[in-house]
Amino acid sequence: MQRTRTLGFLSPSILMFAFALMAFFHASSASAQLHKDTRLGFQIKYPRSFEPIPIEPTENWTVAKFQAKTPDHTSVGKSYTRIQVRHAPGIKKIDWQGWEKSWGEPGKVRETKIAGMYAEECTFTKPSRTAQVTIVLAEEGWFAILGYCHPERFKKWKSEFSKATKSFKRIEKEERTITSQDPQEQQIQEVISRLPHGWNWERSDRYVYIYNGEKDFIRTVSRQIETMRDEFEKLYPPREPITAISIVRITGDEDTYRGYGGPAESLGYWSSANKELVLFDRKPRDQVIETLNHEAFHQYIFYWAGQLAPHSWYNEGHGDYFAGAKMTRSFKVTGYGPLRHTTRHPTVKKAWREDRLIPLQKLMSWTQAEFYERKVVYLAYAQAWALITMFRQSKKLPKQYDSLLDDYLANLLEARIELARKEREAAIAPLKRSKAPLPTDSLEDYFSRIHPVKIQALAFTKTFGAWSEEDWDKLNEVFSKFVGTIKG
């Protein structure tokens, strides 16, 4: 039975929640300057030159965030100016200890009142940022209003920070009902409920799309990622039904992406912690699509493997491989080729000419941290792409490599089970000795206790532990010959 793919398909519980949410936003967006949070019971006015930024799903302290629409240009380059509201439920006293670790050298603490409530204000300075922080004591815990920017621009923004702080006040709370009993639906509703003014969302049966850009482009994104999902499922048939609804968040520009949390120099990312794919709209749009394809693979393989990521050579190599999907206008994949908007193929070809390819026994054993080391990361990405392309497309590979990719994934899953079994045995050993009742938990309950690096290391040993130096030399030789055939 074919799945429903229509963008905008809503489950009954989400549909009911949507009507309630529209009412909330109608009340909260009467003025684009006024932000109201009727769940926590506060409002604040932010400058007209600022825009609201969504809160990440796993964020617990920050409850509102705003960013200047136009970045400042300082002596060190582009700089972002932001205002935040944070909330600490249950904390009813002000303690400045620990703030300087994140925010820099503290100034003098000044007592004040905000909307009749006792408050304290302090300015923190570090080379990259000056912050004005005001903590307001409320009955159920403090609220903090933070305004921060580059030190060179603090005089420019200080009055705006103060105006926003003085505008903070408490309002009547409204009950917000989560209509679904399903934990996943509850999480989706929670994410949607935290969307600020100007943000929209759509829903299919496999994805939730959150955006503040052009709706027509979001429909293109939807068709693209649904097509790629079908491709992933052909190559990696689900071991069991994947019921996770994946979040795809697209900001209208790069500055909003950075304000949301997009890493510097990145074009998009998949966050396993937040369980969402994030990227920003830009021209040329086919570069956005390449990024989407790449991150969509990370998203899919994470759920396919039961919320476990493989080694970076496998994960990033496949991400770039699928990023090069050749797609017709009717959204049919006809093949995979070099990426148009990266330097993967010329980078690996140049390293081949200069005889400085990374030995594969190193590349394929590296942790994510080692793979991302600045001095090697660009070549590591390029080689990973070339390696996966070789395994997927080369017709001249020795037979011994035919099942290597499949074997590695199987070993990854087996490694987790083996380590989970050891964790469980260690946990119940004292109970056995004392003849206490043994728990009825399963191995899956121990998966989250094992660091992914430990699982990956064991998977590498299971896959390549019996290899000799001659075996690695042969793979490096085969790979070098393949790279020599790449145009670039």
Stockholm file with secondary structure:
# STOCKHOLM 1.0

chainA/1-488         MQRTRTLGFLSPSILMFAFALMAFFHASSASAQLHKDTRLGFQIKYPRSFEPIPIEPTENWTVAKFQAKTPDHTSVGKSYTRIQVRHAPGIKKIDWQGWEKSWGEPGKVRETKIAGMYAEECTFTKPSRTAQVTIVLAEEGWFAILGYCHPERFKKWKSEFSKATKSFKRIEKEERTITSQDPQEQQIQEVISRLPHGWNWERSDRYVYIYNGEKDFIRTVSRQIETMRDEFEKLYPPREPITAISIVRITGDEDTYRGYGGPAESLGYWSSANKELVLFDRKPRDQVIETLNHEAFHQYIFYWAGQLAPHSWYNEGHGDYFAGAKMTRSFKVTGYGPLRHTTRHPTVKKAWREDRLIPLQKLMSWTQAEFYERKVVYLAYAQAWALITMFRQSKKLPKQYDSLLDDYLANLLEARIELARKEREAAIAPLKRSKAPLPTDSLEDYFSRIHPVKIQALAFTKTFGAWSEEDWDKLNEVFSKFVGTIKG
#=GR chainA/1-488 SS CCCCCCTTCCCHHHHHHHHHHHHHHHHHTSSTTEEEETTTTEEEECCTTEEECCCCTTCSSEEEEEEESSCEEETTEEECCEEEEEEEETCCSCCCTTHHHHHCEECCCEEEEETTEEEEEEEEEETTEEEEEEEECCTTEEEEEEEEECGGGHHHHHHHHHHHHHHCEECCCCCCCCCCCSHHHHHHHHHHHTCCTTCEEEECSSEEEEESSCHHHHHHHHHHHHHHHHHHHHHSCCSSCCCCCEEEEEESSHHHHHHHTCCTTCSEEEETTTTEEEEECCSSHHHHHHHHHHHHHHHHHHHHTTSCCCCHHHHHHHHHHHHTEEECTTSCEEEECCCSSSCHHHHHHHHHHTTCCCCHHHHTTCCHHHHTCTTTHHHHHHHHHHHHHHHHHCSSCCGGGTTHHHHHHHHHHHHHHHHHHHHHHHHHHHHHHTTCCCCCCCGGGGGGGSCHHHHHHHHHHHHHTTCCHHHHHHHHHHHHHHHHHSCC
#=GC SS_cons         CCCCCCTTCCCHHHHHHHHHHHHHHHHHTSSTTEEEETTTTEEEECCTTEEECCCCTTCSSEEEEEEESSCEEETTEEECCEEEEEEEETCCSCCCTTHHHHHCEECCCEEEEETTEEEEEEEEEETTEEEEEEEECCTTEEEEEEEEECGGGHHHHHHHHHHHHHHCEECCCCCCCCCCCSHHHHHHHHHHHTCCTTCEEEECSSEEEEESSCHHHHHHHHHHHHHHHHHHHHHSCCSSCCCCCEEEEEESSHHHHHHHTCCTTCSEEEETTTTEEEEECCSSHHHHHHHHHHHHHHHHHHHHTTSCCCCHHHHHHHHHHHHTEEECTTSCEEEECCCSSSCHHHHHHHHHHTTCCCCHHHHTTCCHHHHTCTTTHHHHHHHHHHHHHHHHHCSSCCGGGTTHHHHHHHHHHHHHHHHHHHHHHHHHHHHHHTTCCCCCCCGGGGGGGSCHHHHHHHHHHHHHTTCCHHHHHHHHHHHHHHHHHSCC
//
